[in-house]
Amino acid sequence: MSDKRFPTPVRVIVKHHQENIIATAWDAVEFLRRWPARRSLAYRRALQHCLDALDGIRSPKKARASFTAAVREEGLLA
């Protein structure tokens, strides 16, 4: 399984202002599995789109867009 690199990494902030750099669909899936916020529709969409990118069904660019939307919705975007 390829990591499916995002066109540009996404910087997210979690507890205690710890910054994480999410550069691939796999990184995003790992972050989403430890999601520190509510699991909204945007969260579920991001998880599915990132899994789809890993399977080659969706582009990493679209998976990144969904992931960024979920992170932004919860105020975790750096």
CORGILIN-V591878 format. One record per helix or strand of 3 or more residues. SS is the DSSP state (h for helix, s for strand). FROM is the first residue (numbers start at 0). TO is the last residue. Records with the same first field share a line. If there is no record, write none. Layout:
BEGIN
SS: FROM-TO ; FROM-TO
END
This chain:
BEGIN
s: 4-13 ; 17-23
h: 14-16 ; 24-32 ; 40-54 ; 59-72
END
